[in-house]
Amino acid sequence: MTEYVKNPYDHFKAYDIIKKLEPLLAGGGYYLRPEDGKAKARTISISKETPWVHVKHTVGFNCGLWNQIIFVGIVSTLPQDQKFVPRHCQNCWKVCVKPRSLQQLFNLLEVQKKLERPSKCGIETRESVPGLYGGYFYNKGYQAGMKCYDIVKTAMLENEQLAPLVDEVDEFGKTTRIILKRACTEYEHEIGDSSKWTVTPEQEFIEDLVESYVVDESLVTIQPEHLVWNIKRRWIEWAYQNGDPTYARYTGGKPLYPAYVTYHQPELLTPPRDEILFRKF
């Protein structure tokens, strides 16, 4: 209270949650709830644009609050030397599987269903992530992540389509198609080496403030069957667009679009070349 009396401006500035949430409020996605002034999402909807099939959600992970509100909405506005990775996200460890083909992606989906662990898989449309497909298993803590890595690796070795991925290693003998990483990829791109992340008193102050004045919308949603159909259809189209021939396993062997008519080897054309190229009408 002494600090407040001596310098009320700094106190107001530090506790100004409206200013901190300004990008979210200005964008129209959030409003101040009439009964208590807390920030609340205007609409809550299952994403129809998502490329992911979610097999099981992680209980206790509020990714919407930590990633979208704290990191994207607030941290992105801070000077570089003040940016941070949300504290709860620092305890998220992901086993990542990188299929090479659509056929392997569908096999990975079946493995995720069988293991019944918090996970998702789908096509990789993010520019910052190499590869066409990805699968993720979510864990709280490093030890849980390592245990999950061993479980997933064993399950892949038992699957004829996925087993070859385990054999792909780097010059140090580490697997490259199944890895354990910390938190979301964008954090390392923006903040840097995840082994050097810390939790500072300044960020804890900000996160406590946000959690106090933003309505918790951590709902566990289930993707309905008709949305999963749409996602899988887009998986097949993605494979076709990116030259993955295993798409044909899911189209009855038919291409999604008619093949080109080509003319570069005339001797192989039927009917004869002169009929095709010089036919008179």
Residue frames as qw, qx, qy, qz and C-alpha x, y, z in Angstrom:
[[0.000, 0.887, 0.462, 0.000, 0.00, 0.00, 0.00],
 [0.346, -0.722, 0.110, 0.589, 2.94, 2.31, 0.69],
 [0.360, -0.057, 0.598, 0.714, 4.09, 1.90, -2.90],
 [0.136, 0.664, 0.673, 0.294, 0.58, 2.73, -4.10],
 [0.175, -0.913, -0.254, 0.268, 0.52, 5.97, -2.10],
 [0.376, -0.579, 0.319, 0.650, 3.97, 7.05, -3.27],
 [0.050, 0.306, -0.627, -0.715, 3.46, 6.26, -6.94],
 [0.634, 0.330, 0.536, -0.449, -0.15, 5.58, -7.91],
 [0.575, 0.609, -0.310, -0.450, 0.61, 5.78, -11.65],
 [0.206, 0.411, -0.885, -0.068, 3.03, 2.83, -11.56],
 [0.361, 0.069, 0.845, -0.389, 0.51, 0.89, -9.51],
 [0.643, 0.504, 0.235, -0.527, -2.31, 1.57, -12.00],
 [0.461, 0.607, -0.553, -0.336, -0.02, 0.72, -14.91],
 [0.016, -0.290, 0.953, -0.081, 1.06, -2.59, -13.38],
 [0.329, 0.238, 0.845, -0.348, -2.51, -3.67, -12.59],
 [0.466, 0.452, -0.084, -0.756, -4.09, -2.35, -15.80],
 [0.507, 0.080, 0.852, 0.100, -5.49, -5.62, -17.11],
 [0.532, 0.740, 0.323, -0.254, -7.63, -3.74, -19.64],
 [0.202, 0.828, -0.430, -0.297, -4.52, -2.40, -21.36],
 [0.299, -0.364, 0.871, 0.139, -2.90, -5.83, -21.30],
 [0.479, 0.314, 0.819, -0.008, -5.95, -7.43, -22.90],
 [0.278, 0.636, -0.029, -0.719, -6.48, -4.58, -25.36],
 [0.167, 0.296, -0.756, -0.560, -5.58, -6.61, -28.49],
 [0.004, 0.243, 0.970, 0.007, -8.17, -9.25, -27.56],
 [0.159, 0.628, 0.547, -0.531, -10.87, -6.74, -26.69],
 [0.194, 0.583, -0.244, -0.751, -10.20, -4.58, -29.75],
 [0.069, 0.143, -0.874, -0.459, -10.43, -7.61, -32.02],
 [0.631, -0.088, -0.144, -0.757, -14.00, -8.22, -30.90],
 [0.623, 0.003, -0.780, -0.063, -13.45, -11.79, -29.80],
 [0.400, -0.304, -0.700, 0.508, -13.70, -10.89, -26.12],
 [0.206, -0.697, -0.177, -0.664, -15.90, -8.53, -24.11],
 [0.015, 0.222, -0.659, 0.718, -16.12, -7.41, -20.49],
 [0.324, -0.412, -0.848, -0.081, -18.78, -9.47, -18.75],
 [0.238, -0.668, -0.138, -0.691, -21.43, -7.14, -17.25],
 [0.739, -0.607, -0.266, -0.117, -21.71, -8.81, -13.85],
 [0.719, -0.598, 0.070, 0.348, -18.03, -8.55, -12.88],
 [0.184, 0.914, -0.285, -0.222, -16.08, -6.95, -15.75],
 [0.595, -0.336, 0.678, 0.273, -14.04, -10.08, -16.44],
 [0.325, 0.470, -0.558, -0.602, -12.97, -10.71, -20.03],
 [0.673, 0.129, 0.704, -0.186, -15.03, -13.44, -21.67],
 [0.155, -0.041, 0.761, 0.628, -15.04, -14.96, -25.15],
 [0.494, 0.194, -0.030, -0.847, -18.04, -13.84, -27.21],
 [0.898, 0.155, -0.163, -0.379, -18.50, -17.25, -28.81],
 [0.407, -0.423, 0.809, 0.009, -17.18, -20.71, -28.10],
 [0.837, 0.402, -0.074, -0.365, -17.13, -23.07, -31.06],
 [0.811, -0.141, 0.495, 0.277, -15.44, -26.26, -32.18],
 [0.046, 0.637, -0.448, -0.626, -12.99, -25.29, -34.90],
 [0.844, 0.416, 0.312, -0.129, -14.03, -26.52, -38.33],
 [0.469, 0.814, -0.342, -0.011, -10.75, -25.41, -39.92],
 [0.499, -0.616, 0.609, -0.018, -8.54, -27.58, -37.72],
 [0.608, 0.433, -0.630, -0.217, -6.39, -30.16, -39.54],
 [0.023, 0.310, -0.881, 0.356, -6.25, -32.31, -36.38],
 [0.739, -0.345, -0.492, -0.305, -8.26, -35.27, -35.18],
 [0.204, -0.536, 0.584, -0.575, -8.17, -35.08, -31.38],
 [0.592, -0.076, -0.802, -0.041, -8.16, -38.55, -29.88],
 [0.572, -0.618, -0.499, 0.205, -8.16, -37.47, -26.23],
 [0.023, 0.864, -0.098, 0.494, -7.75, -34.13, -24.45],
 [0.496, 0.104, -0.603, 0.616, -5.28, -33.51, -21.64],
 [0.446, -0.777, -0.442, -0.047, -7.08, -32.86, -18.36],
 [0.505, -0.726, -0.093, 0.458, -5.87, -29.68, -16.67],
 [0.427, -0.046, 0.345, 0.835, -4.29, -28.12, -19.77],
 [0.219, 0.835, 0.377, -0.336, -5.87, -24.73, -20.51],
 [0.556, 0.056, 0.405, 0.724, -4.14, -24.11, -23.83],
 [0.141, 0.790, 0.430, 0.414, -6.64, -21.44, -24.89],
 [0.352, -0.933, -0.059, 0.051, -5.77, -19.29, -21.88],
 [0.648, -0.531, 0.298, 0.457, -2.03, -20.01, -21.75],
 [0.530, 0.078, 0.522, 0.663, -1.22, -19.95, -25.45],
 [0.202, 0.644, 0.520, 0.524, -3.85, -17.80, -27.15],
 [0.232, -0.935, -0.226, -0.143, -4.51, -15.20, -24.44],
 [0.560, -0.746, 0.160, 0.323, -1.29, -14.98, -22.44],
 [0.601, -0.208, 0.465, 0.616, 1.29, -15.74, -25.13],
 [0.333, 0.455, 0.549, 0.617, -0.36, -14.56, -28.35],
 [0.091, -0.874, -0.403, -0.257, -2.47, -11.80, -26.83],
 [0.396, -0.915, 0.037, 0.063, -0.11, -10.35, -24.21],
 [0.703, -0.407, 0.340, 0.474, 3.46, -11.66, -24.50],
 [0.592, 0.437, 0.415, 0.535, 3.59, -10.75, -28.20],
 [0.061, 0.935, 0.163, 0.309, 3.13, -7.07, -27.26],
 [0.598, -0.757, 0.110, 0.240, 6.04, -7.00, -24.80],
 [0.193, 0.825, -0.520, -0.105, 9.61, -5.90, -25.61],
 [0.794, 0.274, -0.543, -0.014, 11.80, -8.86, -26.61],
 [0.284, 0.325, -0.734, 0.525, 13.74, -8.87, -23.34],
 [0.424, -0.136, 0.514, -0.734, 10.49, -9.14, -21.36],
 [0.768, 0.082, -0.384, -0.506, 8.87, -11.95, -23.33],
 [0.317, -0.316, 0.843, -0.298, 8.32, -15.30, -21.65],
 [0.441, -0.084, -0.836, -0.316, 6.88, -18.78, -22.08],
 [0.648, -0.482, -0.019, -0.590, 3.74, -19.26, -19.92],
 [0.262, -0.497, 0.760, -0.327, 4.67, -21.11, -16.75],
 [0.801, 0.041, 0.507, -0.317, 2.19, -23.97, -17.17],
 [0.786, 0.583, -0.157, -0.134, 3.29, -24.53, -20.77],
 [0.140, 0.695, -0.693, 0.128, 6.84, -25.11, -19.55],
 [0.475, -0.227, 0.805, -0.272, 5.61, -28.33, -17.94],
 [0.835, 0.405, 0.163, -0.334, 4.14, -29.66, -21.20],
 [0.227, -0.458, 0.788, 0.343, 6.23, -32.36, -22.90],
 [0.776, 0.425, 0.028, -0.465, 5.19, -33.74, -26.27],
 [0.550, -0.122, 0.761, 0.321, 6.09, -36.97, -27.98],
 [0.467, 0.636, -0.137, -0.598, 6.02, -36.05, -31.66],
 [0.654, 0.082, 0.710, 0.247, 5.68, -38.59, -34.47],
 [0.238, 0.627, -0.273, -0.690, 6.37, -37.55, -38.05],
 [0.763, 0.281, 0.581, 0.027, 4.77, -39.89, -40.60],
 [0.191, -0.301, 0.548, 0.757, 6.07, -39.80, -44.15],
 [0.161, -0.157, -0.746, -0.627, 2.84, -40.84, -45.85],
 [0.577, -0.232, -0.039, -0.782, -0.92, -40.63, -45.52],
 [0.819, -0.113, -0.549, -0.124, -1.03, -44.38, -44.96],
 [0.489, 0.016, -0.617, 0.616, 1.29, -43.99, -41.97],
 [0.202, -0.221, 0.217, -0.929, -0.84, -41.10, -40.68],
 [0.751, -0.228, -0.256, -0.565, -3.98, -43.26, -40.66],
 [0.774, -0.065, -0.593, 0.212, -2.02, -46.03, -38.92],
 [0.229, 0.161, -0.489, 0.826, -0.81, -43.53, -36.32],
 [0.491, -0.291, -0.001, -0.821, -4.41, -42.49, -35.66],
 [0.856, -0.201, -0.420, -0.224, -5.28, -46.11, -34.91],
 [0.603, 0.050, -0.572, 0.554, -2.28, -46.41, -32.57],
 [0.076, -0.258, 0.303, -0.914, -3.40, -43.26, -30.71],
 [0.709, -0.280, -0.175, -0.623, -6.89, -44.69, -30.30],
 [0.842, -0.084, -0.526, 0.082, -5.45, -47.97, -29.03],
 [0.456, 0.108, -0.518, 0.716, -3.15, -46.29, -26.50],
 [0.323, -0.798, -0.484, -0.157, -5.95, -43.97, -25.27],
 [0.487, -0.364, -0.178, 0.774, -3.45, -41.27, -24.30],
 [0.149, 0.867, 0.159, -0.448, -3.98, -37.50, -24.72],
 [0.437, -0.162, 0.605, 0.646, -3.08, -37.04, -28.37],
 [0.533, 0.721, 0.160, -0.413, -3.92, -35.72, -31.81],
 [0.495, -0.145, 0.613, 0.598, -2.69, -36.20, -35.37],
 [0.470, 0.793, 0.325, -0.213, -3.19, -34.64, -38.77],
 [0.651, 0.546, 0.143, 0.508, -1.64, -32.74, -41.66],
 [0.460, -0.511, -0.080, 0.722, 1.07, -30.16, -40.99],
 [0.344, 0.798, 0.359, 0.341, -0.03, -26.92, -42.64],
 [0.322, -0.907, 0.030, 0.269, 2.17, -24.64, -40.51],
 [0.552, 0.783, -0.233, 0.170, 4.96, -22.94, -42.44],
 [0.153, -0.766, 0.567, -0.263, 7.33, -23.26, -39.48],
 [0.721, -0.247, 0.630, -0.147, 7.04, -27.05, -39.23],
 [0.253, 0.429, -0.744, -0.445, 8.75, -29.28, -41.84],
 [0.095, 0.068, 0.993, -0.005, 6.98, -32.37, -43.15],
 [0.359, -0.229, -0.527, -0.735, 3.47, -33.13, -44.34],
 [0.709, -0.452, -0.464, -0.279, 2.05, -35.00, -41.33],
 [0.086, 0.410, -0.640, 0.644, 2.34, -35.01, -37.56],
 [0.689, -0.480, -0.515, -0.170, 1.10, -36.72, -34.44],
 [0.025, 0.529, -0.470, 0.707, 1.40, -35.48, -30.84],
 [0.664, -0.435, -0.602, 0.082, 1.10, -37.12, -27.42],
 [0.105, -0.749, 0.163, -0.634, 0.78, -34.69, -24.46],
 [0.733, -0.273, -0.534, 0.320, 2.33, -35.18, -21.04],
 [0.307, -0.916, 0.074, -0.247, 2.81, -33.25, -17.79],
 [0.542, -0.710, 0.444, 0.073, 6.49, -33.25, -16.87],
 [0.282, 0.635, -0.687, -0.212, 9.69, -34.61, -18.36],
 [0.264, -0.196, 0.935, -0.134, 9.53, -38.03, -16.70],
 [0.629, 0.416, 0.544, -0.368, 5.99, -38.58, -17.98],
 [0.517, 0.729, -0.246, -0.376, 7.18, -37.52, -21.42],
 [0.080, 0.509, -0.850, -0.105, 10.03, -40.05, -21.42],
 [0.448, 0.071, 0.856, -0.249, 7.68, -42.83, -20.29],
 [0.632, 0.603, 0.265, -0.409, 5.27, -41.90, -23.07],
 [0.313, 0.694, -0.558, -0.329, 8.12, -41.88, -25.61],
 [0.131, -0.270, 0.954, 0.011, 8.97, -45.49, -24.76],
 [0.522, 0.331, 0.706, -0.346, 5.32, -46.57, -24.92],
 [0.563, 0.710, 0.013, -0.424, 4.72, -44.90, -28.29],
 [0.168, 0.617, -0.726, -0.254, 7.99, -46.23, -29.72],
 [0.309, -0.066, 0.945, -0.090, 7.05, -49.79, -28.72],
 [0.568, 0.521, 0.514, -0.377, 3.61, -49.40, -30.27],
 [0.438, 0.745, -0.290, -0.412, 5.14, -48.13, -33.50],
 [0.017, -0.450, 0.880, 0.153, 7.52, -51.09, -33.69],
 [0.407, 0.174, 0.877, -0.189, 4.49, -53.38, -33.47],
 [0.544, 0.693, 0.272, -0.387, 2.86, -51.65, -36.44],
 [0.748, 0.189, 0.450, 0.449, 4.08, -52.76, -39.86],
 [0.352, 0.810, 0.240, 0.404, 3.59, -49.33, -41.45],
 [0.221, -0.954, 0.104, -0.174, 5.06, -47.27, -38.61],
 [0.865, -0.378, 0.151, 0.294, 8.00, -49.48, -37.63],
 [0.690, 0.381, 0.108, 0.606, 10.31, -48.14, -40.41],
 [0.023, -0.901, -0.008, -0.432, 10.01, -44.64, -38.93],
 [0.697, -0.701, 0.142, 0.043, 11.76, -45.80, -35.75],
 [0.857, 0.009, 0.195, 0.476, 14.81, -46.85, -37.79],
 [0.377, 0.753, 0.064, 0.535, 15.42, -43.29, -38.98],
 [0.605, -0.678, -0.132, 0.397, 18.13, -41.79, -36.78],
 [0.206, 0.958, -0.193, 0.043, 20.58, -38.90, -36.93],
 [0.559, 0.554, -0.543, 0.293, 24.39, -39.04, -36.72],
 [0.178, -0.450, 0.668, -0.565, 24.14, -39.47, -32.95],
 [0.202, -0.108, -0.973, 0.006, 21.74, -42.40, -33.16],
 [0.259, 0.286, 0.518, -0.763, 18.71, -40.38, -31.98],
 [0.309, 0.513, 0.783, 0.169, 15.40, -41.16, -33.61],
 [0.039, -0.112, 0.169, 0.978, 14.24, -38.38, -35.93],
 [0.357, -0.279, -0.601, -0.659, 10.69, -39.53, -36.70],
 [0.609, -0.658, -0.430, -0.103, 9.68, -39.92, -33.05],
 [0.354, 0.339, -0.371, 0.789, 11.03, -37.31, -30.66],
 [0.381, -0.702, -0.531, 0.283, 10.35, -35.75, -27.26],
 [0.249, 0.417, 0.023, 0.874, 10.11, -31.96, -27.19],
 [0.173, -0.410, -0.574, 0.687, 9.04, -29.28, -24.75],
 [0.199, 0.635, 0.329, -0.670, 5.87, -27.23, -25.24],
 [0.603, 0.729, 0.310, -0.093, 4.70, -25.58, -28.47],
 [0.715, 0.243, 0.228, 0.614, 7.08, -25.04, -31.38],
 [0.167, 0.840, 0.155, 0.492, 6.34, -21.31, -31.61],
 [0.548, -0.833, 0.034, 0.070, 7.74, -20.77, -28.11],
 [0.737, -0.282, 0.298, 0.537, 11.23, -21.87, -29.11],
 [0.467, 0.545, 0.344, 0.604, 11.00, -19.85, -32.32],
 [0.084, -0.890, -0.147, -0.423, 10.07, -16.70, -30.39],
 [0.549, -0.812, 0.170, -0.106, 11.81, -17.12, -27.02],
 [0.254, 0.676, -0.688, 0.068, 14.70, -19.46, -27.83],
 [0.421, 0.202, -0.872, 0.146, 16.30, -22.64, -26.44],
 [0.695, -0.499, -0.293, -0.428, 13.73, -24.43, -24.27],
 [0.771, -0.185, -0.465, 0.393, 16.43, -25.75, -21.90],
 [0.320, 0.081, -0.254, 0.909, 17.05, -22.14, -20.82],
 [0.324, -0.626, -0.379, -0.600, 13.47, -21.11, -20.08],
 [0.192, -0.058, -0.664, 0.720, 12.79, -19.65, -16.63],
 [0.249, -0.751, -0.570, -0.220, 9.79, -18.43, -14.67],
 [0.257, 0.232, -0.266, 0.900, 10.27, -14.91, -13.36],
 [0.027, -0.464, -0.628, 0.624, 8.36, -13.04, -10.64],
 [0.211, 0.332, -0.150, -0.907, 7.35, -10.48, -13.31],
 [0.389, -0.015, -0.728, -0.564, 5.67, -13.08, -15.50],
 [0.233, -0.329, -0.886, 0.232, 3.99, -14.73, -12.52],
 [0.094, 0.404, 0.340, -0.844, 2.48, -11.35, -11.64],
 [0.360, 0.232, -0.400, -0.810, 1.11, -10.97, -15.18],
 [0.383, -0.084, -0.879, -0.271, -0.21, -14.53, -15.35],
 [0.110, -0.359, -0.780, 0.500, -1.87, -14.28, -11.93],
 [0.211, 0.371, 0.113, -0.897, -3.52, -11.04, -13.05],
 [0.407, 0.133, -0.612, -0.665, -4.81, -12.57, -16.28],
 [0.327, -0.183, -0.927, -0.002, -6.12, -15.67, -14.54],
 [0.014, -0.366, -0.622, 0.693, -7.98, -13.43, -12.09],
 [0.287, 0.523, 0.126, -0.792, -9.73, -11.32, -14.71],
 [0.416, 0.245, -0.644, -0.594, -10.33, -13.68, -17.65],
 [0.836, -0.064, 0.248, -0.486, -13.20, -16.15, -17.53],
 [0.281, -0.318, 0.895, 0.138, -11.92, -19.73, -17.60],
 [0.754, 0.342, -0.100, -0.552, -13.33, -21.39, -20.73],
 [0.007, 0.415, -0.905, -0.096, -11.41, -24.65, -20.41],
 [0.835, 0.124, 0.211, -0.493, -14.18, -26.82, -21.81],
 [0.342, -0.216, 0.881, 0.245, -13.45, -30.38, -22.90],
 [0.643, 0.440, -0.055, -0.624, -15.06, -30.64, -26.33],
 [0.635, 0.008, 0.758, 0.148, -15.58, -33.75, -28.40],
 [0.182, 0.333, -0.525, -0.762, -15.23, -33.64, -32.18],
 [0.764, 0.258, 0.378, -0.455, -18.45, -34.94, -33.74],
 [0.713, 0.078, 0.645, 0.263, -18.28, -37.66, -36.35],
 [0.534, 0.772, 0.316, 0.136, -19.25, -35.40, -39.23],
 [0.021, -0.951, 0.294, 0.095, -16.37, -33.01, -38.44],
 [0.569, -0.419, 0.669, 0.230, -13.89, -35.91, -38.36],
 [0.707, 0.447, 0.517, 0.183, -15.16, -36.97, -41.80],
 [0.308, 0.950, 0.019, 0.045, -14.38, -33.49, -43.11],
 [0.301, -0.802, 0.498, 0.137, -10.89, -33.52, -41.58],
 [0.680, -0.129, 0.685, 0.227, -10.04, -36.94, -43.04],
 [0.619, 0.695, 0.344, 0.124, -11.29, -35.85, -46.46],
 [0.123, 0.969, -0.214, 0.007, -8.88, -32.90, -46.27],
 [0.574, -0.518, 0.604, 0.191, -6.08, -35.28, -45.27],
 [0.731, 0.257, 0.582, 0.248, -6.59, -37.23, -48.49],
 [0.411, 0.888, 0.156, 0.134, -6.73, -34.06, -50.59],
 [0.236, -0.891, 0.374, 0.100, -3.56, -32.78, -48.90],
 [0.682, -0.253, 0.636, 0.259, -1.74, -36.04, -49.72],
 [0.650, 0.563, 0.450, 0.240, -2.82, -35.81, -53.36],
 [0.176, 0.983, -0.012, 0.057, -1.75, -32.15, -53.63],
 [0.263, -0.819, 0.507, 0.049, 1.67, -32.95, -52.19],
 [0.556, 0.510, -0.634, -0.171, 2.47, -35.96, -54.36],
 [0.360, -0.283, 0.836, -0.303, 1.94, -38.69, -51.76],
 [0.448, 0.082, -0.731, -0.508, 0.84, -41.74, -53.79],
 [0.102, -0.156, -0.938, 0.291, -0.64, -43.51, -50.75],
 [0.398, 0.179, 0.195, -0.878, -3.70, -41.26, -51.09],
 [0.548, 0.131, -0.598, -0.570, -4.96, -43.76, -53.68],
 [0.222, -0.073, -0.946, 0.226, -5.43, -46.37, -50.94],
 [0.104, 0.408, 0.626, -0.657, -8.34, -44.24, -49.74],
 [0.418, 0.450, -0.104, -0.782, -9.91, -43.41, -53.11],
 [0.864, 0.255, 0.410, -0.141, -10.33, -46.91, -54.49],
 [0.650, -0.052, 0.484, 0.584, -7.22, -46.36, -56.59],
 [0.347, 0.774, 0.414, 0.329, -8.80, -43.44, -58.43],
 [0.344, 0.087, -0.092, 0.930, -7.09, -40.05, -58.84],
 [0.043, 0.600, 0.503, -0.621, -8.97, -37.09, -57.40],
 [0.366, 0.735, -0.063, -0.568, -8.75, -35.32, -60.76],
 [0.887, 0.441, 0.131, 0.044, -8.34, -36.61, -64.34],
 [0.661, -0.318, 0.325, 0.597, -4.76, -37.14, -65.52],
 [0.162, 0.708, -0.261, -0.636, -3.22, -34.80, -68.13],
 [0.852, 0.474, 0.196, 0.103, -3.14, -35.69, -71.80],
 [0.371, -0.697, 0.403, 0.463, 0.56, -35.58, -72.74],
 [0.729, 0.679, 0.041, -0.077, 2.21, -35.27, -76.17],
 [0.130, -0.830, 0.518, 0.162, 5.96, -35.46, -75.53],
 [0.311, -0.241, 0.887, 0.243, 6.36, -39.05, -76.96],
 [0.581, 0.321, -0.178, -0.727, 4.27, -39.05, -80.16],
 [0.417, 0.212, -0.851, -0.239, 5.10, -42.67, -80.99],
 [0.063, -0.134, -0.916, 0.374, 3.16, -43.75, -77.88],
 [0.390, 0.190, 0.197, -0.879, 0.00, -41.80, -78.66],
 [0.031, 0.279, 0.925, 0.256, -3.21, -43.63, -79.53],
 [0.798, 0.526, 0.274, 0.107, -4.86, -42.79, -81.87],
 [0.706, 0.201, 0.119, 0.669, -1.95, -41.86, -84.14],
 [0.301, -0.431, -0.108, 0.843, -0.29, -38.46, -83.69],
 [0.024, 0.077, 0.437, 0.896, -1.53, -37.03, -87.00],
 [0.276, -0.573, -0.708, -0.308, -5.13, -37.77, -86.05],
 [0.411, -0.676, -0.451, 0.414, -4.78, -35.93, -82.74],
 [0.310, -0.513, 0.036, 0.800, -2.68, -32.97, -83.80],
 [0.018, 0.203, -0.469, -0.860, -3.77, -32.41, -87.39],
 [0.199, 0.488, 0.850, -0.006, -7.39, -33.45, -87.39],
 [0.050, -0.087, -0.268, -0.958, -9.39, -31.11, -89.64],
 [0.207, 0.459, 0.720, -0.478, -12.84, -29.99, -88.69]]
